[in-house]
Amino acid sequence: MSDYILKLDETEAVHISQRAKERGYGSVEDYLRALVAADALVEVLRDDWQNADAIPDEIEAGFREAWHDALTGNVLPIESLWDGLDDDD
């Protein structure tokens, strides 16, 4: 196992710690590992897309936008997914 040191100013450290808590991670280290794993997944998907016959640019742009929204917290709670579906109107 390797150790890495990430130097952050206090504002950055607090921000990352808050994001980790908001997303339910037990530690900043777990959160950062998840971010690295997600980044690796994006790379694999990008490689797959580049090897495909034809992938519209809109798909990649849409994925990038959704990924950015997820990382920046611009998301709706899962509970809101069902809002309005049970209405008998």
Steps between C-alpha positions, in 0.01 A plus 500: 500500500623849421439815698426828328496845650248746367577858597189715529433835650251505788208608280559214255538248782175609663318494166617146420415381850149645471448340158609164636251526789218620273550198278507257790867405500654398830822686427659740257726216390198288400354794310825565314533130413147507358583807292810331360302183423232707325766679298644165394152387393459813289833422333389144420171627359683761294729232357200280419326792330807582294519140382131486409386546141309823557426673829328835471676791667173579676523179705845585629400861567191385687701259710758767581226743604331238719833401654580865573156546660554194717844613616387854574188392688259635241265206548154429636440265791398150393175544693391765251524248215155369584336840560184526299500139379248382758255782431162371384423826315 
